[in-house]
């Protein structure tokens, strides 16, 4: 079993995950469009959509930062 500090998210993995997140977000928005505003199901879709937006932002940041990432301990101390 690997330690969490040894795990890494590579840019190609992040791109694949982002594609799947965006596809799922499209489905969630379609579900929300069919539901009456203010119902608990609509609110659930709204929260899920917001979470998917945050996930997309984090994956985009991981993709953009990939060329600049340094391995743990690269400047001296492990983070």
N, CA, C and O atoms as CSV, one atom per row, in Angstrom:
chain,resi,resn,atom,element,x,y,z
A,1,UNK,N,N,0.841,-1.170,0.000
A,1,UNK,CA,C,0.000,0.000,0.000
A,1,UNK,C,C,0.891,1.239,0.000
A,1,UNK,O,O,1.829,1.334,0.791
A,2,UNK,N,N,0.600,2.172,-0.875
A,2,UNK,CA,C,1.427,3.369,-0.957
A,2,UNK,C,C,0.918,4.450,-0.009
A,2,UNK,O,O,-0.266,4.515,0.321
A,3,UNK,N,N,1.838,5.279,0.410
A,3,UNK,CA,C,1.474,6.398,1.267
A,3,UNK,C,C,0.800,7.473,0.419
A,3,UNK,O,O,1.045,7.576,-0.782
A,4,UNK,N,N,-0.039,8.258,1.052
A,4,UNK,CA,C,-0.712,9.341,0.333
A,4,UNK,C,C,0.280,10.343,-0.242
A,4,UNK,O,O,0.028,10.909,-1.306
A,5,UNK,N,N,1.389,10.574,0.428
A,5,UNK,CA,C,2.356,11.550,-0.056
A,5,UNK,C,C,3.066,11.066,-1.311
A,5,UNK,O,O,3.671,11.861,-2.030
A,6,UNK,N,N,2.995,9.766,-1.577
A,6,UNK,CA,C,3.648,9.228,-2.762
A,6,UNK,C,C,2.719,9.203,-3.971
A,6,UNK,O,O,3.160,8.917,-5.084
A,7,UNK,N,N,1.456,9.496,-3.764
A,7,UNK,CA,C,0.508,9.509,-4.867
A,7,UNK,C,C,0.665,10.786,-5.661
A,7,UNK,O,O,1.077,11.817,-5.130
A,8,UNK,N,N,0.330,10.707,-6.953
A,8,UNK,CA,C,0.419,11.884,-7.802
A,8,UNK,C,C,-0.717,11.852,-8.821
A,8,UNK,O,O,-1.154,10.788,-9.260
A,9,UNK,N,N,-1.175,13.024,-9.180
A,9,UNK,CA,C,-2.183,13.157,-10.218
A,9,UNK,C,C,-1.478,13.715,-11.451
A,9,UNK,O,O,-1.087,14.883,-11.481
A,10,UNK,N,N,-1.323,12.879,-12.454
A,10,UNK,CA,C,-0.647,13.296,-13.668
A,10,UNK,C,C,-1.610,14.046,-14.575
A,10,UNK,O,O,-2.823,13.853,-14.496
A,11,UNK,N,N,-1.072,14.898,-15.434
A,11,UNK,CA,C,-1.896,15.761,-16.280
A,11,UNK,C,C,-2.830,14.950,-17.169
A,11,UNK,O,O,-3.984,15.335,-17.351
A,12,UNK,N,N,-2.359,13.833,-17.728
A,12,UNK,CA,C,-3.230,13.054,-18.608
A,12,UNK,C,C,-4.377,12.408,-17.838
A,12,UNK,O,O,-5.478,12.260,-18.367
A,13,UNK,N,N,-4.116,12.020,-16.581
A,13,UNK,CA,C,-5.186,11.479,-15.737
A,13,UNK,C,C,-6.194,12.564,-15.393
A,13,UNK,O,O,-7.402,12.325,-15.400
A,14,UNK,N,N,-5.690,13.764,-15.089
A,14,UNK,CA,C,-6.567,14.884,-14.757
A,14,UNK,C,C,-7.437,15.270,-15.950
A,14,UNK,O,O,-8.606,15.616,-15.775
A,15,UNK,N,N,-6.884,15.215,-17.150
A,15,UNK,CA,C,-7.671,15.530,-18.346
A,15,UNK,C,C,-8.792,14.521,-18.550
A,15,UNK,O,O,-9.909,14.896,-18.905
A,16,UNK,N,N,-8.502,13.257,-18.330
A,16,UNK,CA,C,-9.522,12.217,-18.462
A,16,UNK,C,C,-10.610,12.392,-17.398
A,16,UNK,O,O,-11.801,12.278,-17.688
A,17,UNK,N,N,-10.183,12.668,-16.171
A,17,UNK,CA,C,-11.150,12.887,-15.093
A,17,UNK,C,C,-12.007,14.116,-15.385
A,17,UNK,O,O,-13.215,14.100,-15.149
A,18,UNK,N,N,-11.389,15.179,-15.896
A,18,UNK,CA,C,-12.133,16.407,-16.189
A,18,UNK,C,C,-13.184,16.161,-17.269
A,18,UNK,O,O,-14.285,16.706,-17.201
A,19,UNK,N,N,-12.849,15.349,-18.256
A,19,UNK,CA,C,-13.807,15.026,-19.304
A,19,UNK,C,C,-15.020,14.315,-18.714
A,19,UNK,O,O,-16.159,14.637,-19.051
A,20,UNK,N,N,-14.772,13.349,-17.833
A,20,UNK,CA,C,-15.859,12.606,-17.202
A,20,UNK,C,C,-16.680,13.491,-16.266
A,20,UNK,O,O,-17.902,13.363,-16.203
A,21,UNK,N,N,-16.013,14.387,-15.539
A,21,UNK,CA,C,-16.723,15.313,-14.652
A,21,UNK,C,C,-17.647,16.207,-15.467
A,21,UNK,O,O,-18.792,16.435,-15.076
A,22,UNK,N,N,-17.161,16.714,-16.596
A,22,UNK,CA,C,-17.989,17.593,-17.427
A,22,UNK,C,C,-19.179,16.848,-18.036
A,22,UNK,O,O,-20.268,17.409,-18.157
A,23,UNK,N,N,-18.972,15.596,-18.415
A,23,UNK,CA,C,-20.091,14.805,-18.935
A,23,UNK,C,C,-21.151,14.604,-17.852
A,23,UNK,O,O,-22.347,14.739,-18.111
A,24,UNK,N,N,-20.703,14.280,-16.637
A,24,UNK,CA,C,-21.642,14.080,-15.536
A,24,UNK,C,C,-22.336,15.393,-15.177
A,24,UNK,O,O,-23.524,15.397,-14.855
A,25,UNK,N,N,-21.611,16.491,-15.228
A,25,UNK,CA,C,-22.208,17.788,-14.935
A,25,UNK,C,C,-23.309,18.110,-15.949
A,25,UNK,O,O,-24.333,18.692,-15.589
A,26,UNK,N,N,-23.107,17.742,-17.188
A,26,UNK,CA,C,-24.130,17.942,-18.217
A,26,UNK,C,C,-25.404,17.177,-17.850
A,26,UNK,O,O,-26.507,17.703,-17.992
A,27,UNK,N,N,-25.253,15.940,-17.380
A,27,UNK,CA,C,-26.411,15.142,-16.958
A,27,UNK,C,C,-27.116,15.783,-15.762
A,27,UNK,O,O,-28.344,15.854,-15.723
A,28,UNK,N,N,-26.336,16.246,-14.796
A,28,UNK,CA,C,-26.919,16.868,-13.597
A,28,UNK,C,C,-27.720,18.104,-13.992
A,28,UNK,O,O,-28.809,18.326,-13.462
A,29,UNK,N,N,-27.202,18.901,-14.904
A,29,UNK,CA,C,-27.924,20.106,-15.342
A,29,UNK,C,C,-29.196,19.745,-16.095
A,29,UNK,O,O,-30.196,20.455,-15.994
A,30,UNK,N,N,-29.171,18.657,-16.845
A,30,UNK,CA,C,-30.392,18.207,-17.522
A,30,UNK,C,C,-31.433,17.769,-16.499
A,30,UNK,O,O,-32.618,18.062,-16.655
A,31,UNK,N,N,-30.997,17.071,-15.455
A,31,UNK,CA,C,-31.933,16.652,-14.405
A,31,UNK,C,C,-32.543,17.882,-13.736
A,31,UNK,O,O,-33.753,17.934,-13.514
A,32,UNK,N,N,-31.715,18.862,-13.417
A,32,UNK,CA,C,-32.195,20.062,-12.738
A,32,UNK,C,C,-33.193,20.833,-13.601
A,32,UNK,O,O,-34.125,21.447,-13.081
A,33,UNK,N,N,-32.998,20.800,-14.907
A,33,UNK,CA,C,-33.908,21.506,-15.816
A,33,UNK,C,C,-35.303,20.888,-15.797
A,33,UNK,O,O,-36.276,21.575,-16.106
A,34,UNK,N,N,-35.424,19.619,-15.445
A,34,UNK,CA,C,-36.720,18.948,-15.419
A,34,UNK,C,C,-37.427,19.075,-14.072
A,34,UNK,O,O,-38.615,18.769,-13.966
A,35,UNK,N,N,-36.721,19.517,-13.059
A,35,UNK,CA,C,-37.285,19.561,-11.710
A,35,UNK,C,C,-37.825,20.955,-11.383
A,35,UNK,O,O,-37.281,21.960,-11.843
A,36,UNK,N,N,-38.897,21.012,-10.589
A,36,UNK,CA,C,-39.394,22.325,-10.139
A,36,UNK,C,C,-38.376,23.001,-9.222
A,36,UNK,O,O,-37.794,22.365,-8.343
A,37,UNK,N,N,-38.172,24.293,-9.441
A,37,UNK,CA,C,-37.223,25.048,-8.624
A,37,UNK,C,C,-37.709,25.078,-7.182
A,37,UNK,O,O,-38.894,25.288,-6.926
A,38,UNK,N,N,-36.817,24.872,-6.264
A,38,UNK,CA,C,-37.138,24.934,-4.849
A,38,UNK,C,C,-37.415,23.588,-4.219
A,38,UNK,O,O,-37.495,23.494,-2.995
A,39,UNK,N,N,-37.563,22.546,-5.013
A,39,UNK,CA,C,-37.774,21.224,-4.427
A,39,UNK,C,C,-36.447,20.715,-3.873
A,39,UNK,O,O,-35.379,21.204,-4.242
A,40,UNK,N,N,-36.529,19.740,-2.996
A,40,UNK,CA,C,-35.295,19.202,-2.410
A,40,UNK,C,C,-34.434,18.517,-3.470
A,40,UNK,O,O,-33.207,18.552,-3.390
A,41,UNK,N,N,-35.071,17.898,-4.458
A,41,UNK,CA,C,-34.299,17.254,-5.528
A,41,UNK,C,C,-33.552,18.308,-6.353
A,41,UNK,O,O,-32.405,18.092,-6.742
A,42,UNK,N,N,-34.201,19.447,-6.619
A,42,UNK,CA,C,-33.542,20.520,-7.360
A,42,UNK,C,C,-32.361,21.074,-6.566
A,42,UNK,O,O,-31.289,21.322,-7.117
A,43,UNK,N,N,-32.576,21.265,-5.260
A,43,UNK,CA,C,-31.487,21.760,-4.418
A,43,UNK,C,C,-30.321,20.774,-4.384
A,43,UNK,O,O,-29.160,21.181,-4.373
A,44,UNK,N,N,-30.634,19.481,-4.369
A,44,UNK,CA,C,-29.581,18.472,-4.426
A,44,UNK,C,C,-28.787,18.564,-5.715
A,44,UNK,O,O,-27.561,18.456,-5.705
A,45,UNK,N,N,-29.491,18.767,-6.837
A,45,UNK,CA,C,-28.805,18.924,-8.132
A,45,UNK,C,C,-27.961,20.190,-8.144
A,45,UNK,O,O,-26.871,20.205,-8.716
A,46,UNK,N,N,-28.460,21.253,-7.516
A,46,UNK,CA,C,-27.723,22.507,-7.472
A,46,UNK,C,C,-26.420,22.344,-6.690
A,46,UNK,O,O,-25.365,22.812,-7.117
A,47,UNK,N,N,-26.505,21.681,-5.553
A,47,UNK,CA,C,-25.303,21.442,-4.741
A,47,UNK,C,C,-24.328,20.529,-5.478
A,47,UNK,O,O,-23.119,20.757,-5.456
A,48,UNK,N,N,-24.852,19.501,-6.127
A,48,UNK,CA,C,-23.998,18.586,-6.887
A,48,UNK,C,C,-23.324,19.324,-8.042
A,48,UNK,O,O,-22.142,19.106,-8.307
A,49,UNK,N,N,-24.061,20.193,-8.729
A,49,UNK,CA,C,-23.501,20.982,-9.822
A,49,UNK,C,C,-22.375,21.876,-9.309
A,49,UNK,O,O,-21.324,21.977,-9.941
A,50,UNK,N,N,-22.591,22.523,-8.164
A,50,UNK,CA,C,-21.565,23.385,-7.588
A,50,UNK,C,C,-20.317,22.572,-7.236
A,50,UNK,O,O,-19.196,23.026,-7.466
A,51,UNK,N,N,-20.507,21.389,-6.687
A,51,UNK,CA,C,-19.372,20.520,-6.356
A,51,UNK,C,C,-18.603,20.119,-7.606
A,51,UNK,O,O,-17.374,20.058,-7.591
A,52,UNK,N,N,-19.322,19.846,-8.684
A,52,UNK,CA,C,-18.667,19.477,-9.940
A,52,UNK,C,C,-17.905,20.653,-10.537
A,52,UNK,O,O,-16.862,20.463,-11.162
A,53,UNK,N,N,-18.419,21.866,-10.349
A,53,UNK,CA,C,-17.696,23.059,-10.798
A,53,UNK,C,C,-16.373,23.175,-10.041
A,53,UNK,O,O,-15.335,23.447,-10.644
A,54,UNK,N,N,-16.407,22.969,-8.725
A,54,UNK,CA,C,-15.177,23.020,-7.929
A,54,UNK,C,C,-14.191,21.938,-8.351
A,54,UNK,O,O,-12.990,22.188,-8.447
A,55,UNK,N,N,-14.702,20.737,-8.602
A,55,UNK,CA,C,-13.842,19.636,-9.037
A,55,UNK,C,C,-13.193,19.968,-10.377
A,55,UNK,O,O,-12.004,19.718,-10.574
A,56,UNK,N,N,-13.976,20.534,-11.298
A,56,UNK,CA,C,-13.442,20.927,-12.603
A,56,UNK,C,C,-12.349,21.970,-12.439
A,56,UNK,O,O,-11.321,21.901,-13.112
A,57,UNK,N,N,-12.560,22.936,-11.551
A,57,UNK,CA,C,-11.543,23.964,-11.310
A,57,UNK,C,C,-10.255,23.359,-10.765
A,57,UNK,O,O,-9.163,23.753,-11.176
A,58,UNK,N,N,-10.372,22.403,-9.841
A,58,UNK,CA,C,-9.194,21.774,-9.260
A,58,UNK,C,C,-8.442,20.937,-10.289
A,58,UNK,O,O,-7.212,20.931,-10.314
A,59,UNK,N,N,-9.185,20.231,-11.136
A,59,UNK,CA,C,-8.534,19.431,-12.179
A,59,UNK,C,C,-7.842,20.332,-13.196
A,59,UNK,O,O,-6.745,20.019,-13.660
A,60,UNK,N,N,-8.475,21.443,-13.542
A,60,UNK,CA,C,-7.856,22.395,-14.465
A,60,UNK,C,C,-6.571,22.948,-13.861
A,60,UNK,O,O,-5.571,23.101,-14.563
A,61,UNK,N,N,-6.591,23.247,-12.576
A,61,UNK,CA,C,-5.380,23.737,-11.904
A,61,UNK,C,C,-4.292,22.668,-11.910
A,61,UNK,O,O,-3.115,22.982,-12.087
A,62,UNK,N,N,-4.677,21.413,-11.720
A,62,UNK,CA,C,-3.693,20.326,-11.744
A,62,UNK,C,C,-3.094,20.169,-13.136
A,62,UNK,O,O,-1.904,19.886,-13.272
A,63,UNK,N,N,-3.901,20.348,-14.153
A,63,UNK,CA,C,-3.409,20.242,-15.531
A,63,UNK,C,C,-2.468,21.401,-15.841
A,63,UNK,O,O,-1.410,21.198,-16.435
A,64,UNK,N,N,-2.849,22.618,-15.440
A,64,UNK,CA,C,-2.030,23.800,-15.714
A,64,UNK,C,C,-0.715,23.783,-14.939
A,64,UNK,O,O,0.297,24.291,-15.422
A,65,UNK,N,N,-0.727,23.202,-13.744
A,65,UNK,CA,C,0.466,23.201,-12.897
A,65,UNK,C,C,1.395,22.029,-13.177
A,65,UNK,O,O,2.525,22.011,-12.690
A,66,UNK,N,N,0.942,21.057,-13.947
A,66,UNK,CA,C,1.715,19.834,-14.160
A,66,UNK,C,C,3.155,20.076,-14.618
A,66,UNK,O,O,4.056,19.426,-14.088
A,67,UNK,N,N,3.420,20.971,-15.571
A,67,UNK,CA,C,4.817,21.148,-15.973
A,67,UNK,C,C,5.695,21.762,-14.883
A,67,UNK,O,O,6.921,21.666,-14.953
A,68,UNK,N,N,5.088,22.387,-13.885
A,68,UNK,CA,C,5.849,23.082,-12.858
A,68,UNK,C,C,5.951,22.304,-11.557
A,68,UNK,O,O,6.614,22.756,-10.623
A,69,UNK,N,N,5.316,21.157,-11.477
A,69,UNK,CA,C,5.330,20.383,-10.242
A,69,UNK,C,C,6.713,19.819,-9.973
A,69,UNK,O,O,7.448,19.456,-10.892
A,70,UNK,N,N,7.046,19.754,-8.705
A,70,UNK,CA,C,8.297,19.163,-8.278
A,70,UNK,C,C,7.968,17.998,-7.355
A,70,UNK,O,O,6.967,18.056,-6.640
A,71,UNK,N,N,8.765,16.959,-7.346
A,71,UNK,CA,C,8.489,15.822,-6.461
A,71,UNK,C,C,8.605,16.231,-4.996
A,71,UNK,O,O,9.317,17.183,-4.675
A,72,UNK,N,N,7.907,15.515,-4.098
A,72,UNK,CA,C,8.016,15.839,-2.663
A,72,UNK,C,C,9.468,15.781,-2.217
A,72,UNK,O,O,10.198,14.851,-2.560
A,73,UNK,N,N,9.874,16.770,-1.459
A,73,UNK,CA,C,11.248,16.827,-0.967
A,73,UNK,C,C,12.203,17.470,-1.928
A,73,UNK,O,O,13.406,17.491,-1.669
A,74,UNK,N,N,11.709,18.006,-3.044
A,74,UNK,CA,C,12.565,18.580,-4.053
A,74,UNK,C,C,13.307,19.811,-3.534
A,74,UNK,O,O,14.381,19.997,-4.106
A,75,UNK,N,N,13.042,20.543,-2.748
A,75,UNK,CA,C,13.829,21.701,-2.318
A,75,UNK,C,C,14.408,21.509,-0.957
A,75,UNK,O,O,14.913,22.464,-0.367
A,76,UNK,N,N,14.358,20.321,-0.435
A,76,UNK,CA,C,14.882,20.101,0.894
A,76,UNK,C,C,13.878,19.388,1.773
A,76,UNK,O,O,14.046,18.206,2.076
A,77,UNK,N,N,12.842,20.087,2.184
A,77,UNK,CA,C,11.887,19.523,3.129
A,77,UNK,C,C,10.699,18.884,2.415
A,77,UNK,O,O,10.244,19.373,1.381
A,78,UNK,N,N,10.203,17.777,2.986
A,78,UNK,CA,C,8.970,17.163,2.487
A,78,UNK,C,C,7.797,18.020,2.934
A,78,UNK,O,O,7.796,18.578,4.031
A,79,UNK,N,N,6.808,18.111,2.070
A,79,UNK,CA,C,5.611,18.857,2.457
A,79,UNK,C,C,4.465,17.917,2.695
A,79,UNK,O,O,3.365,18.357,3.031
